[in-house]
């Protein structure tokens, strides 16, 4: 995409940033064909990396503004939240 992901790059390590971006990119790249097991695996890694519900909510809101994809609604569709 042509935008920056809504992350505070000072807060996370390079490995953590890779995990977060991998999850967000998966959501974008597979919007019509999510694989449940892959989505679940990537979400669990993402969730264990984000250090608070407040931060997760902020990222969701910013990501939805940028991409039009709601992390929360996508996960709810699959029963993951």
N, C-alpha and C positions, 0 to 999 in steps of 0.2 A: 504494500500500500504506500501511498505518498504522504502519510502522516506519521508522526511519532506516537508510539503506544503511550498511554497515560500512566507512566511509571515515574516514581522518584528514583532516578538512577543512582543517587547517593545512598539510598537506604539499603539496597540489595547488592549481594555479591554478583559477580559475573554469572556463576552457575545458577543462582536464583533468578536472575533476569532471563537467562536462557529458558528456564522452566516456564516462567510466566509468559514470555513471548511465544513459546512453542504452543501453549494452550490457546492463547488468543489467535494465533495464526491458524491453528486447527479449526477453530470456530469459523473463521473467515473462509478458509479454503474448502471447507466441506459443508457449507451451510445447508445444502439440500440432501446430503447423504451422510449424516453422522453415523459412525459405527459405535454402538452402545459401549462395548468393552473398551475401545480406544478412548472415547469421550470420558468414561468413568476413570480410567487410569490417569489420563492427563489432568482431569479435574482434581483427583486426589493429590497429585503432586503439586498442582497449582495451589490448592487450599492449604497444604502443609507448608508452603512457602510464604504465603501472605500472612502477615503477623497479626491481623485483627479484622473483625467483621466490618469495622468502620472503613478500613483501607480497601477491603474487598468491595464494599458498596460504592466507594468513590471510583474505583477502577471500572466497575460495571457501568456506572453512570457516564463516565467519560468515554469509555469504549463504545457504548451505545450511541452517544452523540457523534462520534467519529465514523463508526461503521454501520450503524443502524441495527446492530445485533445486540440483543439483551442476553447477557450471560445467565442471569437469573431465570428468565423465561425459557431459555433453551434447556437449562438443567432441570427446570420444573417439568417440562414436557417429557423428560426421560426419567422422572422420579428420583433425581439425584439431589434434590433439596426440598 
